Amino acid sequence: MKGIILAGGTGTRLYPLTKVCCKQLLPVFDKPMIYYPLSTLMLAGIKDICIISTPKDTPVLKDFLGDGSRFGLNFSYIVQQLPKGIAEAFILGKDFIGDDNVTLILGDNIFYGDFGLIQAIRDHKNGATIFGYPVTNPRDFGVIEFDNEGKVISIEEKPQKPKSNYIVPGLYIYDNDVIDIATNLKPSKRLEYEITDVNVEYLNRGKLRVYPMGRGVAWLDSGTTSALSEASTFVEIVEARQGLKMACPEEIALRLGFISLDKFKNEIDNMSRCQYRTYLEGVYREVYAKANNISLGQLGICDKNLLQNL
């Protein structure tokens, strides 16, 4: 399974914040926005990831993230010259995807909670898998219509009269046919290659699966100033309550075995003194203690509340 983070667009909804700063590097509380979709792909076990962005922002993202090796990952970068729609990512990423299946996530989407992504990827053999999330403003999204038995019968992009309050958030799993489907799409009235058209094609083929997200799952789109502020507040509250960080790729890489404990320590040593480093130092001490079968007390650690929780 390959992964794509679509980090394109001009960020007009976040202006003037994006006048000189890459949208995906804006802070969502204590981490850059792109760490959140990146962490989602990592938690699903995806290690080969392509980041698609604008001509202006791609060099900045590449300079910031590098080749992915510090997270035990492999990063590729592709430039999207103009914002021509989500589905164009599969056309641009054709060589990167190769013969594999692919999971795409939007660069400003934040997911929190267990919504079955790992199982969905494990179960994915062919066709398309998308997720359904209930919202109060479905007219702003692609809306899923279900029949009385819960089967999907239609998906409509930004309808004036939504047929349900379930929408499709920015996370999609496809088989390799998505390349040909996207290539044969016709641009919409917005002159974009619409991801809804891709999903409708899979629906027409009888190969579309929808996983409804439960009430304990949070999905946040940080693409506007108010949404960005709300997302930052949400992350701050969760982290303060639990003492655990959301979307911390260094920790995820260590917990999942993508990098060794020695490499993790080396990454910490190269960081400036900050709260983020202090947190990772706590993770290091906890994992080191367990690996060497000694107690945190023997290490002289006061905080024993760090849990093995990603």
N, C-alpha and C positions, 0 to 999 in steps of 0.2 A: 504494500500500500504506500503510495506517494502522498505527500501533503502539499497543498498550496495555500499561502496566505495572500489574499488579494488586498494589497495596501495601496491602491491607486486613488484616483480622484483628486480634485483640486482643493478639497477641504473648505469650500466656500461657506458652508454652514457654520464653520468655526472661525471665520474671519473676525477680527484681525489677528487672532492667535496663529493662524497658519500663513501669514504674510511672509515670514522668514523661517518659520519652524516647520519641520515635517510633521504632518498630522499624527502619524503613528508613533512619534516620539514625545508627544504631549504627555504630561503626567496624569495617570489615574491613581490618585493618592500618592503612593511612594514608589511607583514603577512606571516605566514608559508603556503607553497603550499597547504596543505590539507584543509585550510579554504575555498578555492575557490570551490572545488566540494562539500564540506559540505554545504556551503551556497546555492548552487544550489538546493540541496535536501530540505533544510529548506524552501526556497522560494516556493517550490512546495507543502509545507505542510506536508512533510514526517518527522515523529518524531522517528520512530524505525529504527535505522541505524546500520548496521554491517560493521565493518572495517576489511578487510582481508589484511594481510601483511605477511612479512617473519618472520622466527623464531627470527632473530636478531632485526628487527624493531618493531614487535608487542608490546613487553614490553615498548619500548620507547614511542610509540604512545599512549598506554594505560596510561602511567604515565603522559603524556602531556594533553590528552583530558579527562581522567577520565571516569566516567559512563554517561556523557552527561547531568547530572542534572543541571549544571550551565547554560546550554542553553535551559533547559526545554525539553531535548531529552533523549532517552534511547539508549545507545551504547552497542553493543556486539562486541567481537573480536574473529577472527578465524585466525589460522596460516596456511599459504600456504607453505608447505615444500619446494617445487620447483616451479619455474615459468612455469607451464604447460598450460598457455593460459587463456584468459579471461573467456571462457565458464566454466572452472573448478570452478569458483566462485559459480555457481548455484549448483554444486555437493557438495562442501564444506559447502555451506550455506543452505542446504536442511532443516535442523531442524529449523534454524532461519526463513526461509521464511514460513514454515508451509503450510497453505492452502491459503495464500495471493498471490496477484500479487506483482511484484517486479520491482524497477527501479535501474539500475546499472550505476554508473559513474566511470570513471577512475580517479585515484588519482592525475594525473598530467594534467588534462584537466580543462581549464578555459573558461567559457561562459559569455558573456556580451551582454545585450540587451534583448528585449522581442522576444523570438522565439517560443512562444506558448506552453511552457512546462506545465504550469498549466492547460490549456485547454486540452492538449493532455492526461494528467493524468485523468482529469475529464471525458473525453470521452472514456477512455480505459476500456472496458468491458472484452474483450478477445483478443487473438492473440498477435501480437507484433507491437510496434511502435518504429520507429527509425527516425533519422533526416538526412537530406541531406545538405551538406555544399560545396560550390564551392571553389576549390583550384587550384593553378597553377601546383602542383606536384602530381596529382592523383595516379601515379604509386606506391607511398609509402603507400597507404591505401586500404581499401575495397571500390571498385568503383561501383556506382549504374548506371545501364543502364535503360533508359526510352524509351517507344515507342512514336509514334507521338502524342498520346493523354495524355502524361505525366504519364502513368502507368508504374510501375516498372516491368521489365521483367527479370532482372538478377542482381546479386551482385557477383563481382569477387574480390578475395583477391590479392592485389599487382600485377595487370596485367602489362605485358610489353607494351600492346597496349590498354590503357583505352578507354572504350566506351562512356565516358562522363567525365566531370571534377567535378562531384558531388561525394563526398565521405561520408562515415559514420563516424562521430565523436564519441568520447567515451561516449555516453549516450544512454541507451537502456531501453525500458519499455516492460515488458513481463507479460503474464498471468502465472498461476501456471504450465502449461504444460512445461515450460522451464526446469524444474527440470528433467523430463523424457527425454526431447530432449537432454539435455546436457549429461545425464548419458549414453545415447545410442550412443553418438558420437564416432567416431574412431579418434585417434590422426592423425594429418597431417604429412607431410614430416618433419616438424619442431618439431615433437613429442609434439605438443600442441593441446589442444582442442580449435578450432578456433570459435570465435564469428560469423564470416561470415557463417560458416556452420549452426549455429543456425538460423541465419536470412534467409538463403536459405531454410531451412526446413519449416519455417513459410510461406515463399513465395510460396513454392510448395503446401502448404495447403490452399493457398488463404487467409491467415490471417496476411499479412504483410502490415502495413501502413507506409508511409514515409511523414514526414513534411519537406518540403524544408525551409531552413533558409534564411531570406531575407537579403538585402544588408546592413541593419543597425545593423546586429548582428556580433559580433566578437567571434571567437573560436580560442583558443590558446592552443597548446600542449607544456608544459614546460619541456619536457623530455630530451632536449639537452642543452648544455651550451649556444648556441646562442639563442635558443628559450626561455630559462629561462631569459636571459638578455632582449630580446625583450618584453616578458610578463611584466617584472618589469617596463620597460620604459612606456609601454602602461598604466599600472595601475597608475603609478606616474603622467602621463599627465592627465588622466581622473580625478583623485582625486584632483589634483592641480587646474584644471579648474572649477570643480563643487563645491569644498569644501565638498564633500561627499565621504565617504569611500565605496569602493567595498568590497564585501565578508567579512562583519563585523558580525560574528555570534551573538555577544551580542546584537547589535542593531536589527538585524533581529528577534531574540527571543523576544525582547521587543515589536517591532512593530506588530508582529503577535500574541501577547498575549501568547506566550509560557512561559514567566516568568513575574512576577509582577514588578512594578516600584521599590518596596522596594528591591527585590532580585537583580535587575539591579544595584541599588545603592550600595548594598553590594559587588557585583562583582567589581565595580569601586574602592571601598575603599580598596580592597585587592590587587590592582595593584600597581606596582612601578610607580613613577612619570615619565611620558614619553608622547610623542605626541599622542599615541594611547589612553591613559587615558584622556588626555585633550579633545580629540574629543568626547569620550563617556560622559564626564562631560557636554559638550555642548548639546548632545542628551538628557541627563537626564533633564537639565534645561528646554529645549524646551518642552518635554513631560509633565514635572511637571507643567509648566505654563499653558499648554492647559487643563490639567486635573483639574486644580484649577481655570480656567477661569480668569487668570491674564496675563498681557502682559509681554513680555520679558524685556521691559523697566523697569517695576516694579521690576524685578529681578536684574536689574543692568547689563543686558547682552548687550554687544556692538554689537556682531555679530548676526544679525537677518536673516541671509541667510540660516540657517539650515532648510531644508525642510523635510517633511515626504516622503522620497524617499529611498527605500531600495537599 
